[in-house]
Structure formats: structure tokens, C-alpha cells
Amino acid sequence: MRKTLMVTLLIGVVALLPMLWVPVARATPPIPAEGNWTIVDITSQHIRFTDDGNMIVTETDFSVYDGTFEGTAEETVTIIIDLATFECSVKAAATFTGSVGDRSGTLVIRSVGRCPFVWGAPLEGQWVILHGTDELVNFRGQGTWYKEMVGVGIPIFYWGADTLRG
């Protein structure tokens, strides 16, 4: 019995030895990020109504980013508005082309959000970098965004990063 226990323990230790040579992955420290993006052109828009009382707006737009992210993006946006409450949900996918600091490339960014139907209440949500190319290939990040509802016109959105690493 004692010999079996010792052999089992020895096999376990030998099995764990390769773990000592595994390199430890170290993440870069987070980069503080902030800025805004402005929709400068809606290149296509489609509106449809569903039988369950929703209005669905699908659009493609062109935006300019400034701040930590400097560049432009083409975005596909879907907005679902509940016509009974006028609350809405938003989801978008942006292909950003530009720079973050001294690095350039493209980033694919996914955003989701909600807006209550209260005059002056902000449209707000979260964003996450899905992947990048060129010098931005290793960038990862996520954060929050909001748009203050201050009037009708070209929307300007403000964002900040909870984590952004390059």
C-alpha cells in the first residue's frame, strides 16, 4: 500500500514538472483612452416594422474618431425600437482604420447599448475590440460609450476605456 502511494505521488510530481518550463504570459499595462466619434454620413438606411410592435432600423454609416483612436470607421448599426415604450436597443460593428498612439492599422469593434425613452436620458452601452491588423493586431480593449441627447442632428458619441492594451 505504501509503495503504491509513493509511486502515485512520484508519477504526479513528474507529470507536473513540465509546468515549470511554461513561459508566463504577461499583459501590457492598460492604456487610458477617451475620445469621441462623430457620424458624418449615413450611407444607407432601411426601416421595417414587425408584427410584435417593433421598428427595426438598419443602417451603414461613416464616422470620424478622435482622441486616443484617430481615424475613420464604417459601421453597420441595428436599432430596435419598441413602439409601445419607445425604448431601444442598439448593436453595431465598426471597422476602424487609423491609429492608436504611434501604431496604425484596423480594428473591428463591436458595440451594444440601450436607450430609455426619457427626454434627455443618454444612449449608453459597451464596446469591445474583437481583433486588429497591422500594428494594431495585438490590441485588446473594452469600455463604455454614451451619447447625450441634446438635440437633433449629427450624433457625437463619447467613449472611455475600461481596458485598452496594445
MDTraj code that builds the backbone (N, CA, C; nanometers):
import mdtraj as md
import numpy as np

residues = "MET ARG LYS THR LEU MET VAL THR LEU LEU ILE GLY VAL VAL ALA LEU LEU PRO MET LEU TRP VAL PRO VAL ALA ARG ALA THR PRO PRO ILE PRO ALA GLU GLY ASN TRP THR ILE VAL ASP ILE THR SER GLN HIS ILE ARG PHE THR ASP ASP GLY ASN MET ILE VAL THR GLU THR ASP PHE SER VAL TYR ASP GLY THR PHE GLU GLY THR ALA GLU GLU THR VAL THR ILE ILE ILE ASP LEU ALA THR PHE GLU CYS SER VAL LYS ALA ALA ALA THR PHE THR GLY SER VAL GLY ASP ARG SER GLY THR LEU VAL ILE ARG SER VAL GLY ARG CYS PRO PHE VAL TRP GLY ALA PRO LEU GLU GLY GLN TRP VAL ILE LEU HIS GLY THR ASP GLU LEU VAL ASN PHE ARG GLY GLN GLY THR TRP TYR LYS GLU MET VAL GLY VAL GLY ILE PRO ILE PHE TYR TRP GLY ALA ASP THR LEU ARG GLY".split()
xyz = np.array([
    [0.0822, -0.1192, 0.0000],
    [0.0000, 0.0000, 0.0000],
    [0.0867, 0.1257, 0.0000],
    [0.1857, 0.1260, 0.0864],
    [0.2729, 0.2411, 0.0970],
    [0.3537, 0.2615, -0.0317],
    [0.3953, 0.1527, -0.0911],
    [0.4721, 0.1587, -0.2146],
    [0.3854, 0.2138, -0.3289],
    [0.2580, 0.1753, -0.3357],
    [0.1648, 0.2234, -0.4368],
    [0.1425, 0.3737, -0.4209],
    [0.1291, 0.4198, -0.2981],
    [0.1110, 0.5618, -0.2708],
    [0.2335, 0.6411, -0.3152],
    [0.3523, 0.5928, -0.2898],
    [0.4754, 0.6607, -0.3283],
    [0.4888, 0.6668, -0.4812],
    [0.4554, 0.5573, -0.5500],
    [0.4632, 0.5541, -0.6961],
    [0.3626, 0.6534, -0.7550],
    [0.2422, 0.6572, -0.7014],
    [0.1395, 0.7504, -0.7483],
    [0.1840, 0.8945, -0.7277],
    [0.2399, 0.9257, -0.6136],
    [0.2892, 1.0594, -0.5834],
    [0.4036, 1.0968, -0.6774],
    [0.4953, 1.0046, -0.7018],
    [0.6075, 1.0291, -0.7910],
    [0.5597, 1.0557, -0.9338],
    [0.4629, 0.9791, -0.9803],
    [0.4072, 0.9991, -1.1144],
    [0.3421, 1.1373, -1.1230],
    [0.2711, 1.1777, -1.0186],
    [0.2083, 1.3099, -1.0161],
    [0.3100, 1.4218, -1.0223],
    [0.4179, 1.4101, -0.9473],
    [0.5228, 1.5124, -0.9479],
    [0.5892, 1.5189, -1.0845],
    [0.6207, 1.4037, -1.1424],
    [0.6840, 1.4007, -1.2739],
    [0.5908, 1.4618, -1.3791],
    [0.4615, 1.4359, -1.3681],
    [0.3648, 1.4912, -1.4637],
    [0.3578, 1.6430, -1.4541],
    [0.3807, 1.7004, -1.3365],
    [0.3728, 1.8451, -1.3182],
    [0.5027, 1.9175, -1.3511],
    [0.6138, 1.8478, -1.3630],
    [0.7427, 1.9115, -1.3896],
    [0.7443, 1.9973, -1.5168],
    [0.6830, 1.9540, -1.6270],
    [0.6851, 2.0406, -1.7462],
    [0.6213, 2.1773, -1.7238],
    [0.5318, 2.1888, -1.6276],
    [0.4679, 2.3167, -1.5993],
    [0.5697, 2.4208, -1.5532],
    [0.6824, 2.3777, -1.4984],
    [0.7839, 2.4718, -1.4517],
    [0.8517, 2.5444, -1.5672],
    [0.8490, 2.4871, -1.6877],
    [0.9150, 2.5477, -1.8021],
    [0.8188, 2.6235, -1.8931],
    [0.6953, 2.6334, -1.8583],
    [0.5980, 2.7062, -1.9390],
    [0.6204, 2.8558, -1.9168],
    [0.6430, 2.9324, -2.0236],
    [0.6621, 3.0765, -2.0044],
    [0.5337, 3.1411, -1.9529],
    [0.5494, 3.2393, -1.8684],
    [0.4358, 3.3101, -1.8115],
    [0.3991, 3.4245, -1.9060],
    [0.2729, 3.4302, -1.9456],
    [0.2263, 3.5385, -2.0320],
    [0.2063, 3.6632, -1.9472],
    [0.2595, 3.7721, -1.9934],
    [0.2468, 3.8977, -1.9205],
    [0.1757, 3.9981, -2.0101],
    [0.0689, 4.0558, -1.9607],
    [-0.0052, 4.1562, -2.0358],
    [0.0599, 4.2924, -2.0152],
    [0.0499, 4.3749, -2.1181],
    [0.0986, 4.5108, -2.1034],
    [0.0039, 4.5864, -2.0108],
    [0.0514, 4.6911, -1.9469],
    [-0.0392, 4.7666, -1.8599],
    [-0.1481, 4.8341, -1.9426],
    [-0.2651, 4.8575, -1.8815],
    [-0.3731, 4.9218, -1.9561],
    [-0.3341, 5.0638, -2.0000],
    [-0.3846, 5.1030, -2.1156],
    [-0.3632, 5.2372, -2.1688],
    [-0.4905, 5.3169, -2.1426],
    [-0.4815, 5.4313, -2.0765],
    [-0.6031, 5.5119, -2.0615],
    [-0.6487, 5.5612, -2.1988],
    [-0.7772, 5.5608, -2.2225],
    [-0.8288, 5.6003, -2.3539],
    [-0.9583, 5.6773, -2.3367],
    [-0.9752, 5.7760, -2.4230],
    [-1.1002, 5.8503, -2.4270],
    [-1.1080, 5.9236, -2.5596],
    [-1.2231, 5.9742, -2.5895],
    [-1.2399, 6.0491, -2.7132],
    [-1.3843, 6.0506, -2.7551],
    [-1.4060, 6.0759, -2.8824],
    [-1.5424, 6.0733, -2.9334],
    [-1.5409, 6.0265, -3.0773],
    [-1.6574, 5.9885, -3.1224],
    [-1.6728, 5.9588, -3.2636],
    [-1.7980, 6.0274, -3.3123],
    [-1.7889, 6.0758, -3.4340],
    [-1.8965, 6.1546, -3.4924],
    [-1.9425, 6.0873, -3.6201],
    [-2.0711, 6.0593, -3.6283],
    [-2.1284, 6.0060, -3.7524],
    [-2.1379, 6.1223, -3.8499],
    [-2.0651, 6.1132, -3.9618],
    [-2.0655, 6.2236, -4.0574],
    [-2.1517, 6.1948, -4.1801],
    [-2.1858, 6.0670, -4.2016],
    [-2.2691, 6.0349, -4.3168],
    [-2.3361, 5.9003, -4.2953],
    [-2.4650, 5.8950, -4.3177],
    [-2.5376, 5.7680, -4.3178],
    [-2.5479, 5.7276, -4.4643],
    [-2.4744, 5.6219, -4.5017],
    [-2.4656, 5.5847, -4.6427],
    [-2.5821, 5.4978, -4.6894],
    [-2.6477, 5.4270, -4.5974],
    [-2.7691, 5.3524, -4.6329],
    [-2.8520, 5.3336, -4.5071],
    [-2.9826, 5.3242, -4.5273],
    [-3.0725, 5.3045, -4.4132],
    [-3.1961, 5.2286, -4.4605],
    [-3.2364, 5.1325, -4.3775],
    [-3.3549, 5.0535, -4.4079],
    [-3.4395, 5.0471, -4.2797],
    [-3.5681, 5.0761, -4.2916],
    [-3.6597, 5.0734, -4.1765],
    [-3.7693, 4.9730, -4.2066],
    [-3.7967, 4.8869, -4.1068],
    [-3.9080, 4.7929, -4.1221],
    [-3.9809, 4.7805, -3.9883],
    [-4.1048, 4.7380, -3.9965],
    [-4.1889, 4.7200, -3.8782],
    [-4.2216, 4.5726, -3.8627],
    [-4.2199, 4.5255, -3.7386],
    [-4.2502, 4.3851, -3.7121],
    [-4.3926, 4.3728, -3.6586],
    [-4.4466, 4.2514, -3.6648],
    [-4.5816, 4.2264, -3.6160],
    [-4.5933, 4.2428, -3.4646],
    [-4.4815, 4.2302, -3.3929],
    [-4.4883, 4.2412, -3.2472],
    [-4.4673, 4.3843, -3.1960],
    [-4.4767, 4.4840, -3.2847],
    [-4.4741, 4.6227, -3.2410],
    [-4.3375, 4.6864, -3.2310],
    [-4.2413, 4.6373, -3.3068],
    [-4.1075, 4.6964, -3.3060],
    [-4.0786, 4.7625, -3.4404],
    [-3.9970, 4.8646, -3.4354],
    [-3.9427, 4.9244, -3.5557],
    [-3.7935, 4.8910, -3.5568],
    [-3.7445, 4.8366, -3.6674],
    [-3.6038, 4.7982, -3.6789],
    [-3.5391, 4.8861, -3.7849],
    [-3.4365, 4.9582, -3.7433],
    [-3.3618, 5.0454, -3.8327],
    [-3.2242, 4.9829, -3.8516],
    [-3.1889, 4.9560, -3.9756],
    [-3.0562, 4.9045, -4.0091],
    [-2.9896, 5.0083, -4.0973],
    [-2.8685, 5.0480, -4.0594],
    [-2.8005, 5.1488, -4.1388],
    [-2.6509, 5.1234, -4.1444],
    [-2.5914, 5.1786, -4.2458],
    [-2.4462, 5.1809, -4.2590],
    [-2.4066, 5.3268, -4.2543],
    [-2.3068, 5.3577, -4.1722],
    [-2.2644, 5.4965, -4.1643],
    [-2.1130, 5.5079, -4.1666],
    [-2.0681, 5.6294, -4.1856],
    [-1.9265, 5.6628, -4.1895],
    [-1.9006, 5.7578, -4.0738],
    [-1.8003, 5.7274, -3.9916],
    [-1.7719, 5.8064, -3.8718],
    [-1.6264, 5.8494, -3.8672],
    [-1.6031, 5.9567, -3.7950],
    [-1.4687, 6.0056, -3.7680],
    [-1.4439, 5.9913, -3.6183],
    [-1.3308, 5.9313, -3.5821],
    [-1.2915, 5.9131, -3.4423],
    [-1.1797, 6.0120, -3.4108],
    [-1.1848, 6.0724, -3.2933],
    [-1.0701, 6.1496, -3.2467],
    [-1.0524, 6.1275, -3.0975],
    [-0.9312, 6.1478, -3.0525],
    [-0.8948, 6.1163, -2.9150],
    [-0.7864, 6.0107, -2.9180],
    [-0.7959, 5.9116, -2.8324],
    [-0.6972, 5.8034, -2.8314],
    [-0.6978, 5.7289, -2.9643],
    [-0.8160, 5.7060, -3.0200],
    [-0.8311, 5.6468, -3.1526],
    [-0.8426, 5.7630, -3.2512],
    [-0.7554, 5.7683, -3.3517],
    [-0.7596, 5.8731, -3.4543],
    [-0.7805, 5.8056, -3.5888],
    [-0.8946, 5.8334, -3.6527],
    [-0.9178, 5.7730, -3.7824],
    [-1.0636, 5.7754, -3.8207],
    [-1.0999, 5.6828, -3.9089],
    [-1.2366, 5.6750, -3.9582],
    [-1.2881, 5.5321, -3.9424],
    [-1.4190, 5.5180, -3.9539],
    [-1.4788, 5.3845, -3.9444],
    [-1.6032, 5.3766, -4.0311],
    [-1.6240, 5.2582, -4.0852],
    [-1.7524, 5.2258, -4.1466],
    [-1.8233, 5.1353, -4.0478],
    [-1.9483, 5.1680, -4.0182],
    [-2.0218, 5.0956, -3.9149],
    [-2.1535, 5.0435, -3.9705],
    [-2.1892, 4.9242, -3.9282],
    [-2.3210, 4.8689, -3.9551],
    [-2.3953, 4.8694, -3.8228],
    [-2.5100, 4.9353, -3.8196],
    [-2.5832, 4.9582, -3.6952],
    [-2.7247, 4.9034, -3.7085],
    [-2.7718, 4.8356, -3.6044],
    [-2.9111, 4.7920, -3.5973],
    [-2.9717, 4.8506, -3.4699],
    [-3.0823, 4.9217, -3.4870],
    [-3.1540, 4.9824, -3.3742],
    [-3.2936, 4.9209, -3.3721],
    [-3.3308, 4.8667, -3.2569],
    [-3.4652, 4.8102, -3.2407],
    [-3.5395, 4.8986, -3.1421],
    [-3.6511, 4.9546, -3.1873],
    [-3.7313, 5.0450, -3.1049],
    [-3.8642, 4.9773, -3.0740],
    [-3.8933, 4.9646, -2.9451],
    [-4.0224, 4.9119, -2.9016],
    [-4.1232, 5.0262, -2.9137],
    [-4.2165, 5.0148, -3.0065],
    [-4.3093, 5.1247, -3.0329],
    [-4.4108, 5.1464, -2.9206],
    [-4.4250, 5.0511, -2.8301],
    [-4.5148, 5.0704, -2.7158],
    [-4.4496, 5.1578, -2.6086],
    [-4.3180, 5.1433, -2.5877],
    [-4.2481, 5.2179, -2.4817],
    [-4.1467, 5.3181, -2.5360],
    [-4.1128, 5.3072, -2.6642],
    [-4.0106, 5.3868, -2.7318],
    [-3.8706, 5.3672, -2.6737],
    [-3.8511, 5.2606, -2.5961],
    [-3.7162, 5.2241, -2.5535],
    [-3.6489, 5.1529, -2.6698],
    [-3.5166, 5.1582, -2.6729],
    [-3.4490, 5.0967, -2.7861],
    [-3.3239, 5.0223, -2.7419],
    [-3.2817, 4.9323, -2.8287],
    [-3.1532, 4.8649, -2.8120],
    [-3.0739, 4.8877, -2.9404],
    [-2.9421, 4.8922, -2.9257],
    [-2.8537, 4.9224, -3.0371],
    [-2.7425, 4.8191, -3.0390],
    [-2.7086, 4.7709, -3.1576],
    [-2.5876, 4.6903, -3.1731],
    [-2.5187, 4.7362, -3.3005],
    [-2.3864, 4.7383, -3.2961],
    [-2.3111, 4.7889, -3.4098],
    [-2.1789, 4.7149, -3.4227],
    [-2.1297, 4.7100, -3.5450],
    [-1.9966, 4.6576, -3.5740],
    [-1.9256, 4.7629, -3.6571],
    [-1.8092, 4.8065, -3.6099],
    [-1.7335, 4.9102, -3.6789],
    [-1.5998, 4.8540, -3.7259],
    [-1.5607, 4.8915, -3.8464],
    [-1.4262, 4.8636, -3.8941],
    [-1.3526, 4.9970, -3.8931],
    [-1.2684, 5.0137, -3.7907],
    [-1.1923, 5.1367, -3.7694],
    [-1.0594, 5.1267, -3.8444],
    [-1.0228, 5.2330, -3.9153],
    [-0.8935, 5.2412, -3.9820],
    [-0.8261, 5.3684, -3.9340],
    [-0.7089, 5.3525, -3.8731],
    [-0.6405, 5.4702, -3.8225],
    [-0.5285, 5.4326, -3.7287],
    [-0.5126, 5.5123, -3.6246],
    [-0.4016, 5.4900, -3.5336],
    [-0.4464, 5.4997, -3.3891],
    [-0.3709, 5.4312, -3.3055],
    [-0.3827, 5.4414, -3.1606],
    [-0.2402, 5.4700, -3.1138],
    [-0.2176, 5.5931, -3.0684],
    [-0.0813, 5.6328, -3.0362],
    [0.0030, 5.6330, -3.1621],
    [0.1183, 5.5678, -3.1580],
    [0.2077, 5.5656, -3.2730],
    [0.1919, 5.4392, -3.3579],
    [0.0858, 5.3631, -3.3338],
    [0.0615, 5.2400, -3.4110],
    [-0.0604, 5.2586, -3.5002],
    [-0.0546, 5.1978, -3.6187],
    [-0.1675, 5.2124, -3.7106],
    [-0.2118, 5.0769, -3.7636],
    [-0.3342, 5.0751, -3.8133],
    [-0.3922, 4.9529, -3.8676],
    [-0.5433, 4.9629, -3.8646],
    [-0.6076, 4.8475, -3.8589],
    [-0.7534, 4.8440, -3.8481],
    [-0.7927, 4.7692, -3.7219],
    [-0.9099, 4.8027, -3.6709],
    [-0.9690, 4.7331, -3.5570],
    [-1.1144, 4.7035, -3.5902],
    [-1.1617, 4.5875, -3.5514],
    [-1.3038, 4.5573, -3.5596],
    [-1.3582, 4.5711, -3.4176],
    [-1.4563, 4.6592, -3.4025],
    [-1.5101, 4.6938, -3.2713],
    [-1.6593, 4.6637, -3.2689],
    [-1.7037, 4.5903, -3.1687],
    [-1.8459, 4.5579, -3.1504],
    [-1.9000, 4.6464, -3.0382],
    [-2.0186, 4.7028, -3.0588],
    [-2.0831, 4.7869, -2.9580],
    [-2.2261, 4.7411, -2.9369],
    [-2.2716, 4.7510, -2.8143],
    [-2.4119, 4.7270, -2.7819],
    [-2.4559, 4.8366, -2.6858],
    [-2.5859, 4.8651, -2.6847],
    [-2.6340, 4.9685, -2.5933],
    [-2.7850, 4.9717, -2.5832],
    [-2.8333, 5.0598, -2.4962],
    [-2.9760, 5.0758, -2.4719],
    [-3.0064, 5.2234, -2.4551],
    [-3.1291, 5.2604, -2.4842],
    [-3.1728, 5.3972, -2.4565],
    [-3.3143, 5.3940, -2.4008],
    [-3.3324, 5.4541, -2.2857],
    [-3.4677, 5.4653, -2.2316],
    [-3.5411, 5.5781, -2.3030],
    [-3.6720, 5.5735, -2.3020],
    [-3.7476, 5.6820, -2.3630],
    [-3.7786, 5.7855, -2.2548],
    [-3.6768, 5.8610, -2.2216],
    [-3.6898, 5.9716, -2.1270],
    [-3.6126, 6.0862, -2.1902],
    [-3.6802, 6.1990, -2.2140],
    [-3.6135, 6.3093, -2.2811],
    [-3.4893, 6.3503, -2.2033],
    [-3.3792, 6.3574, -2.2729],
    [-3.2530, 6.3965, -2.2116],
    [-3.1726, 6.2808, -2.1563],
    [-3.2315, 6.1615, -2.1485],
    [-3.1567, 6.0458, -2.0976],
    [-3.0541, 6.0036, -2.2027],
    [-2.9353, 5.9635, -2.1596],
    [-2.8323, 5.9275, -2.2575],
    [-2.8551, 5.7894, -2.3175],
    [-2.8103, 5.7768, -2.4403],
    [-2.7969, 5.6468, -2.5052],
    [-2.6609, 5.5974, -2.4593],
    [-2.6531, 5.4771, -2.4041],
    [-2.5256, 5.4309, -2.3492],
    [-2.5076, 5.2820, -2.3690],
    [-2.3819, 5.2389, -2.3631],
    [-2.3541, 5.0977, -2.3826],
    [-2.2081, 5.0636, -2.3609],
    [-2.1704, 4.9495, -2.4165],
    [-2.0343, 4.8973, -2.4029],
    [-1.9769, 4.8693, -2.5410],
    [-1.8436, 4.8719, -2.5498],
    [-1.7734, 4.8362, -2.6728],
    [-1.6605, 4.7411, -2.6391],
    [-1.6212, 4.6615, -2.7383],
    [-1.5095, 4.5688, -2.7218],
    [-1.4377, 4.5542, -2.8564],
    [-1.3051, 4.5505, -2.8517],
    [-1.2260, 4.5253, -2.9718],
    [-1.2256, 4.3746, -2.9954],
    [-1.2706, 4.3328, -3.1135],
    [-1.2718, 4.1905, -3.1472],
    [-1.1371, 4.1450, -3.2024],
    [-1.0771, 4.2243, -3.2925],
    [-0.9448, 4.1911, -3.3455],
    [-0.8907, 4.3100, -3.4225],
    [-0.7616, 4.3040, -3.4532],
    [-0.6968, 4.4111, -3.5268],
    [-0.6030, 4.3571, -3.6325],
    [-0.5462, 4.4487, -3.7117],
    [-0.4495, 4.4124, -3.8143],
    [-0.3284, 4.5050, -3.8042],
    [-0.2272, 4.4711, -3.8801],
    [-0.1046, 4.5508, -3.8901],
    [-0.0475, 4.5777, -3.7511],
    [-0.0166, 4.7018, -3.7186],
    [0.0441, 4.7327, -3.5885],
    [-0.0573, 4.7271, -3.4733],
    [-0.1856, 4.7116, -3.5042],
    [-0.2894, 4.7022, -3.4015],
    [-0.3349, 4.5577, -3.3797],
    [-0.2626, 4.4621, -3.4366],
    [-0.3036, 4.3219, -3.4323],
    [-0.3162, 4.2698, -3.2891],
    [-0.2347, 4.3163, -3.1974],
    [-0.2402, 4.2678, -3.0596],
    [-0.3211, 4.3574, -2.9666],
    [-0.3882, 4.4574, -3.0203],
    [-0.4671, 4.5448, -2.9343],
    [-0.5921, 4.4729, -2.8854],
    [-0.6191, 4.4890, -2.7599],
    [-0.7406, 4.4378, -2.6974],
    [-0.7973, 4.5514, -2.6137],
    [-0.9259, 4.5588, -2.6037],
    [-0.9826, 4.6649, -2.5216],
    [-1.1316, 4.6516, -2.5094],
    [-1.1825, 4.7184, -2.4093],
    [-1.3262, 4.7257, -2.3875],
    [-1.3539, 4.8492, -2.3052],
    [-1.4757, 4.8964, -2.3133],
    [-1.5095, 5.0162, -2.2375],
    [-1.6553, 5.0507, -2.2531],
    [-1.6866, 5.1726, -2.2193],
    [-1.8240, 5.2204, -2.2244],
    [-1.8329, 5.3388, -2.3200],
    [-1.9538, 5.3661, -2.3680],
    [-1.9783, 5.4815, -2.4528],
    [-2.1144, 5.5397, -2.4177],
    [-2.1333, 5.6642, -2.4530],
    [-2.2642, 5.7257, -2.4340],
    [-2.2823, 5.8401, -2.5328],
    [-2.4064, 5.8731, -2.5565],
    [-2.4418, 5.9892, -2.6367],
    [-2.5456, 6.0668, -2.5582],
    [-2.5150, 6.1891, -2.5313],
    [-2.6128, 6.2744, -2.4655],
    [-2.7150, 6.3181, -2.5694],
    [-2.8403, 6.3125, -2.5317],
    [-2.9474, 6.3504, -2.6227],
    [-2.9724, 6.5003, -2.6065],
    [-2.8998, 6.5804, -2.6831],
    [-2.9101, 6.7257, -2.6672],
    [-2.9787, 6.7935, -2.7852],
    [-3.0256, 6.7177, -2.8794],
    [-3.0934, 6.7790, -2.9924],
    [-3.0880, 6.6891, -3.1136],
    [-3.1418, 6.7380, -3.2217],
    [-3.1474, 6.6624, -3.3455],
    [-3.0290, 6.7048, -3.4324],
    [-2.9718, 6.6123, -3.5029],
    [-2.8607, 6.6444, -3.5913],
    [-2.7634, 6.5297, -3.5973],
    [-2.6417, 6.5571, -3.6370],
    [-2.5393, 6.4550, -3.6476],
    [-2.4952, 6.4154, -3.5071],
    [-2.5095, 6.2878, -3.4722],
    [-2.4748, 6.2481, -3.3351],
    [-2.3249, 6.2412, -3.3112],
    [-2.2859, 6.2847, -3.1931],
    [-2.1490, 6.2722, -3.1460],
    [-2.1524, 6.1832, -3.0234],
    [-2.0720, 6.0772, -3.0235],
    [-2.0676, 5.9819, -2.9146],
    [-1.9357, 5.9984, -2.8397],
    [-1.9391, 5.9787, -2.7105],
    [-1.8207, 5.9900, -2.6266],
    [-1.7910, 5.8529, -2.5690],
    [-1.6630, 5.8181, -2.5562],
    [-1.6305, 5.6864, -2.5057],
    [-1.5087, 5.6934, -2.4158],
    [-1.4995, 5.5926, -2.3332],
    [-1.3830, 5.5765, -2.2471],
    [-1.3484, 5.4292, -2.2412],
    [-1.2274, 5.3984, -2.2014],
    [-1.1829, 5.2588, -2.1989],
    [-1.1751, 5.2105, -2.0554],
    [-1.2324, 5.0953, -2.0320],
    [-1.2102, 5.0260, -1.9060],
    [-1.0767, 4.9552, -1.9135],
    [-1.0459, 4.8932, -2.0255],
    [-0.9138, 4.8348, -2.0500],
    [-0.8814, 4.8548, -2.1969],
    [-0.7592, 4.8923, -2.2245],
    [-0.7079, 4.9010, -2.3604],
    [-0.5611, 4.8651, -2.3532],
    [-0.5242, 4.7602, -2.4208],
    [-0.3857, 4.7128, -2.4165],
    [-0.3363, 4.6924, -2.5589],
    [-0.2090, 4.7263, -2.5799],
    [-0.1554, 4.7105, -2.7143],
    [-0.0246, 4.6376, -2.7146],
])
top = md.Topology()
chain = top.add_chain()
for i, resn in enumerate(residues, 1):
    res = top.add_residue(resn, chain, resSeq=i)
    for name in ("N", "CA", "C"):
        top.add_atom(name, md.element.get_by_symbol(name[0]), res)
traj = md.Trajectory(xyz[None], top)
